[in-house]
Amino acid sequence: MDRRAPAVIVTGASRGIGAAAARWLGKIGACVVLVSRSAERMEEVKSEVKRLGGAALSVTGDVADPEVSTRTIEETVRAFGRVDAVINNAGMVEPLAMVAVADPLEWRRCVEVNLMGPFFMARAALPELRRTQGRIVNVSSGAATHSILAASAYCAAKAGLNHFTRVLAEEEPSIVAVAVRPGVVDTAMQVVLREKGPESMPGDHAEYYVNLKRDGRLEPPHQPARSIVWLALHAPPSWSGAFLSFDDPPLLEEAVRELGEWSV
């Protein structure tokens, strides 16, 4: 293992954007720490990272549990000697329910995963990230600024995540913290919106998500993952605190130049 290789933590790494980010990191020979509740799927991604040329460690656990973040940092330092970046990608869109009928416990669970999880991981990682002048990339959503009916918990959590990122950037000038909108991506979250939207949302809203898939308008996960990985490795201090879109031209151009096109 090359001790000079960057050590990057990726949460929600068993599928979707998280798994794609892990694969991009594997292709450049990074040390990748995968965090997920889905141990079996995560082990498959871990094997792919190694096949592509990276080193890999997996930590099974729920990001809503602060002990998982503490354990992740400890195991990362033990294995790789450093933490260079954290990609807070783990997320969930449920519950899908109008505010008037939303289950309070499910609503809280969504906020715990989407907002508290990144807080726990950032807090645990900060001592190591200060040493490496590292980076935190919080995977946000367009829902942070645009309403999705029946997804109030998700919208509120992502809006909170954006502002958390801004405050973190102000408090920690030795690191870079950014939030990123990954676009509308072909992941399990979109499956939930298609399958459960019709029973929770007005008809035209539910149909929108069905049409996204039908019309081929969903991004493959490796596209936003490339920009996210570039940010984790190279986001400049002048961007700290920003909410960026994965396809913003300055970001996308640099990500393509550095990482190239996807191939396995």
C-alpha positions in Angstrom: 0.0 0.0 0.0 1.2 3.5 -0.9 1.1 5.6 2.3 1.2 8.7 0.1 -2.2 7.7 -1.5 -5.1 9.8 -0.3 -7.4 8.1 2.3 -11.0 8.9 1.6 -14.1 7.9 3.6 -17.3 7.3 1.6 -20.6 6.8 3.4 -23.5 5.1 1.7 -20.9 3.2 -0.3 -22.8 0.0 -1.0 -24.7 1.3 -4.0 -25.5 4.3 -6.2 -23.4 7.4 -6.0 -21.4 6.1 -3.1 -20.4 2.9 -4.8 -19.5 4.8 -8.0 -17.4 7.3 -6.0 -15.5 4.4 -4.4 -14.8 2.9 -7.9 -13.5 6.2 -9.2 -11.2 6.4 -6.2 -10.1 2.8 -6.8 -9.1 3.7 -10.4 -6.6 6.4 -9.1 -5.2 4.1 -6.4 -6.7 5.8 -3.4 -7.2 4.2 0.0 -11.0 4.0 0.2 -13.0 3.5 3.4 -16.5 2.3 2.7 -19.3 2.8 5.2 -22.7 1.3 4.9 -25.4 -0.8 6.7 -25.4 -3.2 3.8 -22.4 -5.4 4.5 -22.8 -7.9 1.7 -23.2 -5.3 -1.1 -20.4 -3.2 0.4 -18.0 -6.2 0.3 -18.7 -6.5 -3.5 -17.8 -2.8 -3.9 -14.7 -3.3 -1.8 -13.6 -6.1 -4.1 -14.1 -3.8 -7.1 -12.0 -1.0 -5.6 -9.2 -3.5 -5.1 -9.5 -4.9 -8.6 -9.3 -1.3 -10.0 -6.1 -0.6 -8.1 -7.1 0.9 -4.8 -6.8 -0.2 -1.2 -10.1 -0.7 0.6 -11.5 -1.0 4.1 -15.2 -1.5 5.0 -17.0 -0.4 8.1 -20.5 -1.7 8.7 -22.8 0.6 10.5 -25.6 3.3 10.5 -24.3 6.8 10.0 -27.1 8.0 12.4 -25.1 6.4 15.2 -22.3 8.6 16.3 -20.2 5.6 17.5 -20.0 4.5 13.8 -18.3 7.7 12.9 -15.8 7.4 15.8 -15.1 3.8 14.8 -14.7 4.7 11.2 -12.0 7.4 11.9 -10.2 5.1 14.3 -10.1 2.2 11.8 -9.1 4.5 8.9 -6.1 5.9 10.8 -5.1 2.5 12.0 -5.2 1.1 8.4 -4.0 4.0 6.4 -2.4 6.5 8.8 -4.4 9.5 7.8 -7.7 10.9 6.7 -7.6 13.2 3.6 -11.3 13.5 2.8 -14.8 12.5 3.8 -17.7 12.1 1.3 -20.9 12.2 3.3 -23.1 10.5 0.7 -25.5 8.3 2.8 -29.0 9.5 2.5 -32.7 8.5 2.4 -35.8 10.2 0.9 -38.5 8.6 3.0 -40.9 9.2 4.6 -43.0 10.2 1.6 -46.0 11.8 3.3 -47.6 15.2 3.5 -46.7 17.1 6.7 -50.2 16.7 8.1 -50.0 12.9 8.1 -46.2 12.3 8.3 -45.0 9.9 11.0 -42.9 11.9 13.5 -40.5 9.1 14.1 -39.9 8.4 10.4 -39.5 12.2 9.9 -36.9 12.3 12.6 -35.1 9.3 11.2 -34.7 11.0 7.8 -33.1 14.0 9.4 -30.8 11.8 11.5 -29.5 10.1 8.4 -29.3 13.1 6.1 -28.1 15.8 8.5 -27.0 14.3 11.8 -24.9 11.6 10.0 -22.7 14.2 8.2 -22.4 16.1 11.4 -21.2 13.0 13.3 -18.7 12.1 10.7 -17.4 15.7 10.2 -17.0 16.1 14.0 -15.1 12.8 14.3 -12.9 13.5 11.3 -11.9 17.1 12.0 -8.8 16.4 14.1 -7.4 14.3 11.3 -8.6 16.6 8.5 -6.9 19.6 10.2 -3.6 17.7 10.0 -3.9 16.9 6.3 -5.7 20.1 5.4 -8.4 17.8 4.0 -11.8 18.1 2.6 -15.5 17.3 3.4 -17.9 16.8 0.6 -21.5 16.8 1.7 -23.8 15.3 -1.0 -26.9 17.5 -0.9 -29.8 17.8 -3.4 -31.8 20.3 -5.4 -34.4 19.6 -2.8 -32.4 21.9 -0.5 -33.7 24.8 -2.4 -36.8 23.4 -4.3 -39.8 21.9 -2.7 -40.7 18.2 -3.2 -44.3 17.7 -2.0 -44.5 14.8 0.5 -40.7 14.9 1.1 -40.6 17.6 3.8 -38.1 15.8 6.0 -35.7 15.2 3.1 -36.0 18.8 1.9 -35.5 20.2 5.3 -32.5 18.0 6.1 -30.7 18.9 2.8 -31.3 22.6 3.4 -29.9 22.2 6.8 -26.9 20.3 5.3 -26.1 23.2 3.0 -26.1 25.7 5.8 -24.2 23.3 8.1 -21.5 23.2 5.3 -21.3 27.0 5.2 -20.9 27.2 9.0 -18.3 24.4 9.0 -16.3 26.3 6.3 -16.3 29.4 8.5 -15.3 27.6 11.7 -12.6 25.4 10.1 -10.4 27.5 7.8 -7.7 24.8 7.6 -10.1 22.4 5.7 -12.4 22.8 2.7 -16.0 21.9 3.1 -18.5 21.9 0.2 -22.0 20.7 -0.6 -22.8 19.4 -4.0 -26.0 18.8 -5.9 -25.6 15.5 -7.8 -28.5 16.0 -10.2 -31.3 13.6 -10.8 -29.6 10.2 -10.6 -30.7 6.7 -11.4 -30.5 5.3 -7.9 -32.6 3.4 -5.4 -34.0 6.8 -4.2 -35.6 7.3 -7.6 -37.1 3.8 -7.3 -38.8 4.8 -4.0 -40.2 8.0 -5.6 -41.6 6.0 -8.5 -43.1 3.3 -6.5 -44.4 5.2 -3.4 -45.0 8.6 -5.0 -48.4 7.8 -6.4 -49.8 7.0 -2.9 -48.2 10.0 -1.3 -48.0 12.9 -3.8 -50.4 14.7 -6.1 -50.7 12.8 -9.4 -48.7 15.2 -11.5 -45.8 15.2 -9.1 -45.7 11.4 -8.9 -45.9 11.2 -12.7 -42.8 13.4 -13.0 -40.6 10.8 -11.4 -42.1 8.0 -13.5 -41.4 10.1 -16.6 -37.8 10.8 -15.6 -37.0 7.1 -15.9 -39.2 6.5 -18.9 -37.7 9.3 -20.9 -34.1 8.5 -20.0 -33.5 11.7 -18.1 -31.7 10.2 -15.1 -28.0 10.5 -14.7 -25.9 7.4 -14.3 -24.3 7.4 -10.8 -20.7 7.6 -12.2 -21.3 11.0 -13.7 -22.0 13.0 -10.5 -19.6 10.7 -8.6 -16.7 11.9 -10.8 -17.3 15.5 -9.7 -17.7 14.5 -6.1 -14.4 12.6 -6.1 -12.6 15.5 -7.7 -14.0 17.8 -5.0 -12.8 15.4 -2.3 -9.3 15.4 -3.8 -8.9 18.9 -5.2 -11.6 21.4 -4.1 -9.8 24.7 -3.7 -10.1 26.7 -0.5 -11.9 29.5 -2.3 -14.8 27.1 -2.8 -15.2 26.3 0.8 -18.8 26.7 2.0 -20.2 26.6 -1.5 -23.2 24.7 -2.8 -22.1 23.4 -6.2 -23.9 21.5 -8.9 -22.0 18.5 -10.2 -22.2 19.8 -13.7 -21.1 23.4 -13.0 -18.7 24.0 -15.9 -15.5 24.9 -13.8 -16.1 21.7 -11.7 -17.1 19.4 -14.5 -14.2 20.4 -16.8 -11.6 19.9 -14.1 -13.2 16.5 -13.1 -13.2 15.2 -16.6 -9.6 16.5 -17.2 -8.3 14.8 -14.1 -10.3 11.6 -14.0 -11.3 11.1 -17.6 -14.3 9.1 -18.9 -15.7 6.1 -17.1 -14.5 2.7 -18.1 -14.1 -0.6 -16.1 
